[in-house]
Amino acid sequence: MRAVHETGRRRPVVARTGGYVPLREYAVIGDGRTAALVARDGSVDWLGLPDMDSPAVFGAVLDADRGGRFSLEPAVAYRSDRRYLPGTNVLETTFVTSQGTARVTDALTLHDEVALAPMRELQRRVDGVSGAVPMRWSVRPRFGYGTRTTRLLRRAGVPMATTGSDALAICSWGAGEPQCGVDAISGSFLVTAGGSALIAMPFAHQEPLVLPARAECDARRERTCAAWRHWADDRIYTGRWSQAVMRSLLILKLLVFAPSGAVAAAVTTSLPEHVGGERNWDYRFSWVRDSAFTLAAFLQLGCPTEAHAYFWWLMHASQLTHPRLQVLYRLDGRAATTEKDLPWEGYCGSSPVRIGNAAAGQLQLDTYGELMQTAWLYARATGRLDADIGRRLAELADLVCATWREPDSGIWEVRSAPRHFTQSKMMCWVALDRAAHLAERSLIPDRHLARWQSTRREIATFIETRCVSPRRNCYARAAGSEDLDAAVLLGHLYGYDGDVQRMRATITALGQELRHGPFVDRYSGEDGLSGAEGAFLTCSFWLAESLARTGQLAQAAALMDDLVHLANDVGLYSEEIDPATGDFLGNLPQGLSHLAVISAACAINGAYKEAGG
């Protein structure tokens, strides 16, 4: 099997068009608080500071002229390849030129208990591998998404950029004499075989800016690599597609916001689902939709600490809106996510560029099923739930009994009128089914158990009589509709106890009508937005998992083989892919895509073991 994120053939760097590179060209680095996108040409084109959901300091991926970036590359023509250092989220890019080879190691260093450390720190180390390579670099910070005035100056001879209570410095060793221009700090140097240079960018927000020494930087970077490797070494997975699974788990860990335990859906905002279109959303929040897959992944792969932290973050965040669930919450648990547009042109002209997400105010009934499934997984793993959590879960079940008949916006957050989406009803059934199981085990109050059970039957009757395509005898996208929706696969994956033959017919219909090779569209029919979108990668993995769970193992494994090869050269998945070109679309790295990789791989491997294979 081909490794999905091994070092590939060195390629000429794709020329930027209008200042933009294909989204496949990006890798991600992170430190548990924030994350940066690094292009294969060495440019850091996205970085929010101080946190993942903070305003960007580098945002060139969304506005090549005004977004700001940190470029570092050979000053002559080059080819490049890259990889993650084994077991880490530290990126290594090798540049090959006619004059020699240079290697750049990019890291957002982890919090350091050994020495006084900057609040956040981006390090870029350059090593000469052979010959002598002329290098050039430029830092163009644009605080507050470029809306705040950035002042460049020197203090104690160190170039800095400041605005308000934010400041960053450029500390360099062996990287040439920094030039402090009107809107950029830049330099150039020659790196020879055996030589090295380092550019560190410490950042501070409402606290003094720490200027580190080189030895401190080198030691902190080594400790960062060691910490990642130590974490990865303790994880458990021995099945097929192990490289894809472990890279997905490392990406999932990178998406964990360490101060709270929340898991971000992605590190970016407004990367388009259709280039030039309006389907551009802010994903730097944590979705309840992702919760069950998240907890399952942590538990399956030996991450009990992360599972515990995530569950308690989810319980604390949802308490703020109890008994109603909000579709998404901020990484610090707050509920407010007001949506507004930035005056940026967007990736390759894809506007608007949005910050905040209005989906937070939608009614999405599926979230109750996903949260109850999460609680069920947690209780099954730990054997207990605190009494106050049990009381709240029982109240959520009561709310589902009262609201399941309402139309909603569905898991895909359509912006058309609310409907009776089949997947929403299935997840309401899951919510009451898990509540009943928890009550039967005395983990939550059982005073309304009979009501939950009777309502569960009512929901099943609604689904089986109103949400079926008569022509195909399969589950339709919504009541009274002939459209299809890959999200109904979740009903199957979460144990909706419907008609077995009907679910098989649904899998067949989805394969025939929404699948194109390894690609699966989310749904057919309108959604209140203009333009098209790419194939939704998560749906492809859900289909592979569903095939395995219905005994179609060979088809499941074949689809999985195809899907793991759709990752980019360092093993990342975006939200969607253009089936015609293979181009990445949507925000990246997309947590739900990587969660689906893990879930499908574990399910298929489990099915093979059960079958004795």
C-alpha positions as CSV (number, residue, x, y, z in Angstrom):
1,M,0.0,0.0,0.0
2,R,1.3,3.4,-0.8
3,A,2.0,5.6,2.2
4,V,-0.3,8.6,2.2
5,H,2.1,11.1,3.7
6,E,5.5,9.8,3.0
7,T,7.9,12.2,1.2
8,G,6.8,12.4,-2.4
9,R,8.7,13.2,-5.5
10,R,10.2,16.6,-5.5
11,R,8.1,18.8,-7.6
12,P,8.4,22.3,-9.0
13,V,6.4,24.6,-6.8
14,V,3.0,25.5,-8.3
15,A,3.1,29.0,-9.5
16,R,0.8,31.3,-7.7
17,T,-2.2,32.6,-9.6
18,G,-3.2,36.1,-8.5
19,G,-1.2,35.4,-5.4
20,Y,-2.9,32.1,-4.5
21,V,-1.7,28.6,-4.5
22,P,-4.0,25.5,-4.7
23,L,-5.3,24.6,-1.3
24,R,-3.6,21.2,-1.7
25,E,-0.3,22.9,-1.4
26,Y,-0.9,23.8,2.3
27,A,0.3,21.9,5.4
28,V,-0.7,22.9,8.9
29,I,1.3,23.4,12.1
30,G,-0.1,24.1,15.6
31,D,0.6,24.3,19.3
32,G,-2.7,23.5,21.0
33,R,-3.7,27.1,21.0
34,T,-3.4,28.3,17.4
35,A,-2.4,27.0,14.0
36,A,-0.8,28.2,10.8
37,L,-1.1,27.2,7.2
38,V,2.3,26.8,5.4
39,A,2.4,26.6,1.6
40,R,4.9,24.3,-0.2
41,D,6.6,27.5,-1.4
42,G,7.5,28.3,2.2
43,S,4.9,31.0,2.8
44,V,2.9,31.1,6.1
45,D,-0.4,32.4,4.7
46,W,-2.7,31.9,7.7
47,L,-2.1,32.5,11.4
48,G,-4.6,33.7,14.0
49,L,-3.1,35.1,17.2
50,P,-3.1,34.5,20.1
51,D,-5.7,31.7,19.5
52,M,-7.0,29.7,16.7
53,D,-10.2,31.7,16.5
54,S,-8.5,35.1,17.0
55,P,-8.1,37.6,14.2
56,A,-5.5,36.7,11.7
57,V,-2.1,38.3,11.6
58,F,-1.3,36.4,8.4
59,G,-4.3,36.0,6.1
60,A,-2.8,35.9,2.6
61,V,-4.8,32.8,1.8
62,L,-7.9,35.0,1.8
63,D,-6.4,38.2,0.5
64,A,-3.1,37.9,-1.3
65,D,-2.5,41.7,-1.2
66,R,-3.9,42.8,2.2
67,G,-3.9,39.6,4.3
68,G,-0.2,39.5,5.3
69,R,2.2,36.5,5.2
70,F,5.6,35.3,6.3
71,S,7.5,34.1,3.2
72,L,10.8,32.1,3.3
73,E,12.2,30.5,0.2
74,P,15.3,30.2,-2.1
75,A,16.0,33.3,-4.1
76,V,16.6,31.0,-7.2
77,A,14.4,28.5,-9.0
78,Y,13.7,25.4,-6.9
79,R,11.7,22.2,-6.5
80,S,10.5,21.1,-3.1
81,D,9.0,18.3,-1.1
82,R,8.0,18.1,2.5
83,R,6.9,15.8,5.3
84,Y,6.0,16.0,9.0
85,L,8.8,14.9,11.3
86,P,7.7,11.4,12.4
87,G,5.0,11.5,15.1
88,T,4.8,15.3,15.2
89,N,3.0,18.3,13.8
90,V,6.4,19.9,13.0
91,L,6.8,20.4,9.2
92,E,10.0,19.9,7.2
93,T,10.3,21.3,3.7
94,T,13.3,20.5,1.5
95,F,14.1,23.0,-1.3
96,V,16.4,21.7,-4.1
97,T,18.0,24.3,-6.4
98,S,20.7,24.2,-9.0
99,Q,23.1,25.6,-6.4
100,G,22.4,23.2,-3.5
101,T,19.7,22.0,-1.1
102,A,18.3,23.7,2.0
103,R,15.8,22.4,4.5
104,V,13.3,24.5,6.5
105,T,11.7,23.2,9.7
106,D,8.6,25.0,10.8
107,A,7.1,24.7,14.3
108,L,4.7,26.5,16.5
109,T,6.5,25.6,19.7
110,L,4.6,24.2,22.7
111,H,4.2,25.9,26.0
112,D,7.5,25.7,27.8
113,E,7.8,25.0,31.6
114,V,11.6,25.0,31.5
115,A,12.3,28.6,30.7
116,L,10.5,31.9,30.4
117,A,8.8,31.5,27.0
118,P,6.9,33.8,24.7
119,M,3.1,33.5,24.8
120,R,3.2,32.1,21.2
121,E,6.2,31.4,19.1
122,L,6.6,30.5,15.4
123,Q,10.1,29.1,14.6
124,R,11.6,28.7,11.2
125,R,14.9,26.9,11.1
126,V,17.0,26.7,7.9
127,D,19.6,24.0,7.5
128,G,22.1,23.8,4.6
129,V,22.1,20.2,3.2
130,S,24.4,20.7,0.2
131,G,26.0,23.4,-1.8
132,A,25.2,27.0,-1.1
133,V,21.6,28.2,-1.4
134,P,20.6,31.9,-1.4
135,M,17.5,32.4,0.7
136,R,15.1,35.3,1.2
137,W,12.4,36.0,3.7
138,S,9.8,38.7,4.4
139,V,7.3,39.1,7.3
140,R,4.2,41.2,6.5
141,P,2.0,41.2,9.6
142,R,-1.5,42.5,9.4
143,F,-3.1,42.6,12.8
144,G,-6.8,42.2,13.2
145,Y,-7.5,40.8,9.7
146,G,-5.6,43.8,8.3
147,T,-8.1,46.3,9.8
148,R,-5.7,47.6,12.5
149,T,-2.7,49.9,11.9
150,T,0.5,48.0,12.1
151,R,3.6,49.8,13.3
152,L,7.0,48.5,12.5
153,L,10.0,49.6,14.6
154,R,13.1,48.4,16.4
155,R,13.6,48.0,20.1
156,A,17.0,47.0,21.4
157,G,17.9,46.5,17.8
158,V,15.2,43.8,17.3
159,P,12.6,44.4,14.6
160,M,9.0,44.4,15.9
161,A,5.5,45.0,14.8
162,T,2.9,46.3,17.2
163,T,-0.7,47.5,17.4
164,G,-2.6,48.2,20.6
165,S,-1.8,45.5,23.1
166,D,-0.4,43.1,20.5
167,A,3.3,42.8,19.5
168,L,5.5,40.4,17.7
169,A,9.3,40.4,17.2
170,I,11.5,39.0,14.6
171,C,14.6,37.4,16.2
172,S,17.0,36.0,13.7
173,W,20.4,34.3,13.8
174,G,22.4,33.7,10.6
175,A,19.5,34.9,8.5
176,G,21.0,38.1,7.3
177,E,20.6,41.6,8.6
178,P,16.8,42.3,8.9
179,Q,15.5,45.3,7.1
180,C,12.6,47.1,8.6
181,G,10.6,48.7,5.8
182,V,7.3,50.5,5.6
183,D,5.1,47.4,5.7
184,A,7.5,44.5,6.0
185,I,10.5,43.1,7.8
186,S,12.8,41.2,5.4
187,G,16.2,39.8,4.9
188,S,18.4,37.5,2.8
189,F,21.3,35.2,3.4
190,L,23.3,32.3,2.0
191,V,23.0,28.9,3.7
192,T,25.8,26.5,3.0
193,A,26.2,22.7,3.7
194,G,26.3,22.1,7.4
195,G,25.2,25.7,8.2
196,S,22.0,26.8,9.7
197,A,19.9,29.9,10.4
198,L,16.9,30.5,12.6
199,I,14.1,33.0,12.5
200,A,11.8,33.1,15.5
201,M,8.7,35.1,15.8
202,P,7.6,35.5,19.4
203,F,4.1,37.1,20.0
204,A,2.5,38.7,23.0
205,H,-1.1,39.8,23.7
206,Q,-1.7,42.0,26.8
207,E,1.6,40.9,28.4
208,P,5.3,41.7,28.0
209,L,6.9,40.4,24.8
210,V,9.6,37.8,25.6
211,L,12.7,37.9,23.4
212,P,14.3,34.5,23.5
213,A,17.9,33.6,23.0
214,R,18.8,31.2,20.2
215,A,19.8,28.4,22.6
216,E,16.4,28.7,24.3
217,C,14.7,28.5,20.9
218,D,16.6,25.4,19.8
219,A,15.9,23.7,23.1
220,R,12.2,24.6,23.0
221,R,11.9,23.3,19.4
222,E,13.5,20.0,20.4
223,R,11.2,19.7,23.4
224,T,8.3,20.4,21.1
225,C,9.3,17.6,18.8
226,A,9.8,15.3,21.7
227,A,6.4,16.1,23.2
228,W,4.6,15.3,20.0
229,R,6.5,12.1,19.6
230,H,5.8,11.0,23.1
231,W,2.1,11.7,22.7
232,A,2.0,9.8,19.4
233,D,3.9,6.8,20.7
234,D,1.3,6.2,23.3
235,R,-1.6,6.0,20.9
236,I,-3.0,2.6,19.8
237,Y,-3.8,1.5,16.2
238,T,-2.5,-1.5,14.4
239,G,-5.0,-2.0,11.6
240,R,-5.0,-1.2,7.9
241,W,-4.4,2.4,6.7
242,S,-2.3,3.0,9.9
243,Q,-0.5,6.0,8.4
244,A,-3.7,7.7,7.4
245,V,-5.3,7.0,10.8
246,M,-2.3,8.2,12.8
247,R,-1.9,11.4,10.8
248,S,-5.6,12.0,11.2
249,L,-5.2,11.6,15.0
250,L,-2.3,14.0,15.1
251,I,-4.4,16.5,13.2
252,L,-7.3,15.9,15.6
253,K,-4.9,16.6,18.5
254,L,-3.8,19.8,16.7
255,L,-7.4,20.9,16.5
256,V,-7.8,20.5,20.3
257,F,-7.8,23.9,22.0
258,A,-5.7,22.9,25.0
259,P,-7.0,25.5,27.5
260,S,-10.6,24.2,27.3
261,G,-10.4,20.7,25.6
262,A,-12.7,21.9,22.7
263,V,-12.0,20.5,19.2
264,A,-12.2,23.0,16.4
265,A,-13.9,22.0,13.2
266,A,-11.0,23.5,11.2
267,V,-8.3,26.2,11.7
268,T,-9.5,28.5,8.9
269,T,-12.5,30.6,7.8
270,S,-14.1,31.1,4.4
271,L,-12.0,28.8,2.2
272,P,-14.6,28.2,-0.5
273,E,-16.7,25.2,-1.2
274,H,-16.9,26.5,-4.7
275,V,-14.1,28.8,-6.0
276,G,-15.6,32.1,-6.9
277,G,-18.9,31.4,-5.0
278,E,-20.5,32.4,-1.8
279,R,-20.3,29.1,0.2
280,N,-17.6,30.4,2.5
281,W,-18.0,29.8,6.2
282,D,-16.1,30.3,9.4
283,Y,-15.2,26.8,10.9
284,R,-13.1,27.9,13.8
285,F,-15.7,26.7,16.3
286,S,-16.6,23.4,17.9
287,W,-19.7,21.7,16.4
288,V,-21.9,19.4,18.5
289,R,-22.4,17.6,15.2
290,D,-18.8,16.3,15.5
291,S,-19.0,15.3,19.2
292,A,-19.9,11.6,18.9
293,F,-17.2,10.9,16.3
294,T,-14.7,12.9,18.3
295,L,-15.3,11.0,21.6
296,A,-15.3,7.7,19.7
297,A,-12.0,8.5,18.1
298,F,-10.3,9.5,21.3
299,L,-11.6,6.4,23.1
300,Q,-10.8,3.9,20.3
301,L,-7.2,5.2,19.9
302,G,-6.2,5.4,23.5
303,C,-6.7,9.1,24.3
304,P,-8.7,9.0,27.6
305,T,-7.3,12.4,28.8
306,E,-8.5,14.1,25.6
307,A,-11.8,12.3,25.7
308,H,-12.5,13.4,29.3
309,A,-11.5,17.0,28.6
310,Y,-13.6,17.2,25.5
311,F,-16.7,15.7,27.2
312,W,-16.5,18.1,30.1
313,W,-16.0,21.1,27.8
314,L,-19.1,20.0,25.9
315,M,-21.1,19.7,29.1
316,H,-19.9,23.1,30.3
317,A,-20.5,24.8,27.0
318,S,-24.0,23.3,26.5
319,Q,-25.0,24.3,30.0
320,L,-25.0,27.9,28.9
321,T,-27.9,27.3,26.5
322,H,-29.6,24.4,28.4
323,P,-31.9,22.8,27.6
324,R,-31.6,23.9,24.0
325,L,-28.4,23.0,22.2
326,Q,-26.6,25.5,20.1
327,V,-25.3,24.1,16.8
328,L,-21.8,25.3,17.6
329,Y,-19.9,26.9,20.5
330,R,-16.8,29.0,20.7
331,L,-13.6,27.2,21.7
332,D,-13.7,28.9,25.1
333,G,-17.3,27.7,25.5
334,R,-19.1,30.9,24.8
335,A,-22.2,30.8,22.7
336,A,-22.0,34.1,20.8
337,T,-20.7,33.8,17.2
338,T,-22.1,36.8,15.4
339,E,-21.5,36.5,11.6
340,K,-20.1,39.4,9.6
341,D,-18.1,40.0,6.4
342,L,-14.5,41.2,6.1
343,P,-13.4,43.6,3.4
344,W,-11.2,40.9,1.8
345,E,-11.4,39.6,-1.7
346,G,-11.4,36.0,-0.6
347,Y,-9.5,33.0,-1.9
348,C,-9.2,33.5,-5.7
349,G,-12.0,36.0,-5.5
350,S,-14.4,33.9,-3.4
351,S,-16.4,36.3,-1.4
352,P,-17.7,37.1,1.1
353,V,-15.1,36.3,3.7
354,R,-17.0,35.7,6.9
355,I,-16.0,35.6,10.5
356,G,-18.5,34.2,13.0
357,N,-21.2,31.7,11.9
358,A,-24.9,32.4,11.7
359,A,-25.6,28.7,11.8
360,A,-25.3,29.0,15.5
361,G,-28.8,30.4,15.6
362,Q,-30.4,27.6,13.6
363,L,-32.5,24.8,14.9
364,Q,-30.7,21.5,14.1
365,L,-32.5,18.7,15.8
366,D,-29.8,16.2,14.9
367,T,-27.5,17.7,17.6
368,Y,-29.5,16.2,20.4
369,G,-28.9,12.7,19.0
370,E,-25.2,13.4,18.6
371,L,-24.8,14.7,22.1
372,M,-26.8,11.8,23.6
373,Q,-24.6,9.4,21.7
374,T,-21.6,11.2,23.0
375,A,-22.9,10.9,26.6
376,W,-23.7,7.2,26.0
377,L,-20.1,6.5,24.8
378,Y,-18.6,8.4,27.7
379,A,-20.8,6.6,30.2
380,R,-20.1,3.2,28.7
381,A,-16.3,3.9,28.9
382,T,-16.3,5.3,32.5
383,G,-19.3,3.5,33.9
384,R,-20.8,6.6,35.4
385,L,-22.3,10.1,34.9
386,D,-22.5,12.8,37.6
387,A,-26.0,13.4,38.9
388,D,-26.3,16.9,37.6
389,I,-25.2,15.7,34.1
390,G,-27.7,12.9,34.3
391,R,-30.5,15.3,35.2
392,R,-29.6,17.6,32.3
393,L,-29.5,14.7,29.8
394,A,-33.0,13.6,31.0
395,E,-34.2,17.2,30.4
396,L,-32.7,17.1,26.9
397,A,-34.7,13.9,26.2
398,D,-37.8,15.6,27.4
399,L,-37.1,18.5,25.0
400,V,-36.7,16.1,22.1
401,C,-40.1,14.7,22.9
402,A,-41.5,18.2,22.7
403,T,-39.7,19.4,19.6
404,W,-39.1,16.5,17.2
405,R,-42.1,17.4,15.1
406,E,-40.7,20.8,14.2
407,P,-39.0,21.3,10.9
408,D,-35.3,22.3,11.1
409,S,-32.3,23.4,9.1
410,G,-30.6,19.9,9.2
411,I,-27.1,18.8,9.7
412,W,-25.9,20.6,6.5
413,E,-27.1,24.0,7.8
414,V,-29.0,24.9,4.7
415,R,-30.1,28.4,4.4
416,S,-33.4,27.6,2.7
417,A,-36.7,27.2,4.7
418,P,-36.7,24.6,7.5
419,R,-37.9,21.1,6.5
420,H,-38.5,17.8,8.1
421,F,-35.1,16.3,7.3
422,T,-34.9,12.5,7.6
423,Q,-31.5,12.6,9.3
424,S,-32.8,15.0,11.9
425,K,-35.7,12.7,12.8
426,M,-33.3,9.7,12.9
427,M,-31.1,11.5,15.3
428,C,-34.0,12.4,17.5
429,W,-34.8,8.7,17.6
430,V,-31.1,8.1,18.6
431,A,-31.4,10.7,21.3
432,L,-34.4,9.0,22.9
433,D,-32.9,5.5,22.4
434,R,-29.7,6.5,24.2
435,A,-31.7,8.2,26.9
436,A,-33.7,5.1,27.5
437,H,-30.6,2.9,27.7
438,L,-29.0,5.3,30.1
439,A,-32.1,5.3,32.3
440,E,-32.4,1.6,32.2
441,R,-28.9,1.5,33.7
442,S,-29.8,4.1,36.3
443,L,-27.3,6.6,34.9
444,I,-29.9,9.3,34.3
445,P,-33.3,9.8,36.0
446,D,-36.0,7.4,34.6
447,R,-39.1,9.3,35.6
448,H,-40.1,9.9,31.9
449,L,-38.7,6.6,30.5
450,A,-42.1,5.5,29.2
451,R,-42.6,8.8,27.4
452,W,-39.2,8.5,25.7
453,Q,-39.9,5.0,24.6
454,S,-43.3,5.8,23.2
455,T,-42.0,9.0,21.4
456,R,-39.2,6.9,20.0
457,R,-41.8,4.7,18.4
458,E,-43.7,7.7,17.0
459,I,-40.6,9.0,15.4
460,A,-39.8,5.7,13.8
461,T,-43.4,5.6,12.4
462,F,-42.9,9.1,11.0
463,I,-39.6,8.1,9.3
464,E,-40.9,4.8,7.9
465,T,-44.1,6.4,6.5
466,R,-43.2,10.0,5.6
467,C,-39.4,9.9,4.8
468,V,-39.3,7.2,2.2
469,S,-38.9,7.5,-1.5
470,P,-41.7,5.3,-2.9
471,R,-39.9,4.9,-6.2
472,R,-36.7,3.5,-4.7
473,N,-38.0,2.3,-1.3
474,C,-35.1,4.1,0.3
475,Y,-34.8,6.8,2.9
476,A,-35.2,10.2,1.2
477,R,-33.6,13.5,2.2
478,A,-36.8,14.9,3.8
479,A,-40.4,14.0,4.4
480,G,-42.3,14.0,1.1
481,S,-39.1,14.4,-1.0
482,E,-37.5,12.3,-3.7
483,D,-34.1,13.9,-3.0
484,L,-31.3,11.9,-1.4
485,D,-29.0,12.8,1.5
486,A,-25.8,11.0,2.4
487,A,-26.4,12.1,6.0
488,V,-29.0,9.4,6.5
489,L,-26.0,7.0,6.7
490,L,-25.5,8.4,10.2
491,G,-28.8,6.9,11.2
492,H,-27.3,3.6,10.3
493,L,-23.9,4.2,11.9
494,Y,-25.6,5.4,15.1
495,G,-27.9,2.4,15.3
496,Y,-31.3,3.7,14.1
497,D,-33.4,0.6,14.2
498,G,-35.3,1.0,10.9
499,D,-36.1,-1.3,8.1
500,V,-32.9,-3.2,7.2
501,Q,-33.8,-3.7,3.6
502,R,-34.7,-0.1,3.3
503,M,-31.3,1.0,4.7
504,R,-29.6,-1.4,2.2
505,A,-31.6,0.2,-0.6
506,T,-30.6,3.6,0.7
507,I,-26.9,2.7,0.5
508,T,-27.4,1.4,-3.0
509,A,-29.3,4.5,-4.1
510,L,-26.6,6.8,-2.6
511,G,-24.0,4.8,-4.4
512,Q,-25.8,5.0,-7.7
513,E,-27.0,8.6,-7.6
514,L,-24.6,10.6,-5.4
515,R,-21.4,8.7,-5.8
516,H,-18.9,9.4,-8.6
517,G,-15.9,7.1,-8.2
518,P,-14.7,7.6,-4.7
519,F,-16.5,10.9,-4.4
520,V,-19.9,11.3,-2.8
521,D,-22.1,14.5,-2.9
522,R,-23.9,15.5,0.3
523,Y,-27.4,15.7,-1.1
524,S,-29.5,16.4,-4.1
525,G,-31.9,19.3,-4.3
526,E,-31.8,22.9,-3.4
527,D,-30.3,24.5,-0.2
528,G,-31.0,28.2,-0.5
529,L,-27.5,29.1,-1.8
530,S,-26.3,29.9,-5.3
531,G,-23.7,27.9,-7.1
532,A,-22.4,24.3,-6.8
533,E,-20.0,22.7,-4.4
534,G,-17.5,19.8,-4.5
535,A,-17.9,16.3,-3.2
536,F,-18.0,16.1,0.6
537,L,-15.2,13.8,1.7
538,T,-16.8,12.8,5.0
539,C,-19.8,11.3,3.1
540,S,-17.4,9.1,1.2
541,F,-15.9,7.7,4.4
542,W,-19.5,7.3,5.9
543,L,-20.4,5.2,2.8
544,A,-17.3,3.1,3.2
545,E,-18.2,2.5,6.8
546,S,-21.8,1.7,6.0
547,L,-20.7,-0.8,3.3
548,A,-18.6,-2.6,5.9
549,R,-21.4,-2.6,8.5
550,T,-23.7,-4.2,6.0
551,G,-21.2,-7.0,5.2
552,Q,-19.9,-5.5,1.9
553,L,-16.3,-5.7,3.1
554,A,-14.5,-5.9,-0.2
555,Q,-16.4,-2.8,-1.5
556,A,-15.7,-1.0,1.7
557,A,-12.0,-1.7,1.6
558,A,-11.7,-0.8,-2.1
559,L,-13.4,2.6,-1.5
560,M,-11.2,3.2,1.6
561,D,-8.1,2.5,-0.5
562,D,-9.2,5.1,-3.0
563,L,-10.0,7.6,-0.3
564,V,-6.7,7.5,1.6
565,H,-4.9,8.4,-1.6
566,L,-7.0,11.6,-1.9
567,A,-5.1,13.2,0.9
568,N,-2.5,15.7,0.0
569,D,1.3,15.0,0.2
570,V,1.4,15.4,4.0
571,G,-1.8,13.4,4.7
572,L,-4.3,16.3,5.1
573,Y,-7.9,16.4,4.0
574,S,-10.0,19.5,3.4
575,E,-13.8,19.6,3.6
576,E,-14.5,18.8,0.0
577,I,-12.7,17.9,-3.3
578,D,-13.6,18.9,-6.8
579,P,-14.1,15.5,-8.5
580,A,-13.1,16.9,-11.9
581,T,-9.7,18.3,-10.9
582,G,-8.9,16.8,-7.5
583,D,-8.5,20.3,-6.1
584,F,-9.2,20.8,-2.4
585,L,-12.2,22.9,-1.5
586,G,-13.5,24.3,1.8
587,N,-11.7,24.8,5.1
588,L,-8.7,22.7,6.1
589,P,-7.6,20.7,7.7
590,Q,-11.2,19.6,8.2
591,G,-11.7,17.8,11.5
592,L,-14.8,16.0,10.4
593,S,-13.0,14.5,7.4
594,H,-10.2,13.2,9.6
595,L,-12.7,11.9,12.1
596,A,-14.4,10.0,9.3
597,V,-11.1,8.5,8.3
598,I,-10.6,7.1,11.8
599,S,-14.1,5.9,12.2
600,A,-14.2,4.1,8.8
601,A,-10.8,2.5,9.2
602,C,-11.7,1.2,12.7
603,A,-15.1,-0.1,11.6
604,I,-13.7,-1.9,8.5
605,N,-10.9,-3.4,10.5
606,G,-13.3,-4.5,13.1
607,A,-15.6,-6.1,10.5
608,Y,-12.6,-8.0,9.1
609,K,-11.7,-9.3,12.5
610,E,-15.2,-10.4,13.1
611,A,-15.2,-12.1,9.8
612,G,-11.9,-13.8,10.7
613,G,-9.9,-11.9,8.1
